[in-house]
Amino acid sequence: MPLVRIDAIGADSTRLEALGRAVHDALTETIGFPPDDRFHILVGHDGARSLLRYDDYLGIRRDEGVVYVSLTMRSGRTPEQKQALYARIAELAEQYAGTEPRNVMIVLTENSSIDWSFGYGIAQYVV
């Protein structure tokens, strides 16, 4: 936990892995998640069988390098922790994968302990 999903246009496995590492390192540095707490879904969209759409919302000029990062985690982080996380993800995505920070969109969804099962159909956080 958290569950991370990264979607990127034309990303091969090397770029997807670099983006995943950027998000994971940012989560461990800013929020304090353990290094072995990695649950990632990494998806490259080829424009033929799968697509991503984007515009210049809020005056941010995006291009084919756009990356969507979806994070689902239990609630409890401060606004300051979240802001530090977003900044660090954008910084590391540029450093590790060459993704311009303007192209990194992050959405964080929070839930509670009962909303997680890591296997065996058991809600491990509430048992």
PyMOL commands that set and color helices and strands:
alter all, ss='L'
color gray80, all
select helices_A, chain A and resi 13-30+57-59+79-97+101-103+113-115
alter helices_A, ss='H'
color red, helices_A
select strands_A, chain A and resi 3-9+39-45+67-74+104-111
alter strands_A, ss='S'
color yellow, strands_A
deselect
rebuild
show_as cartoon
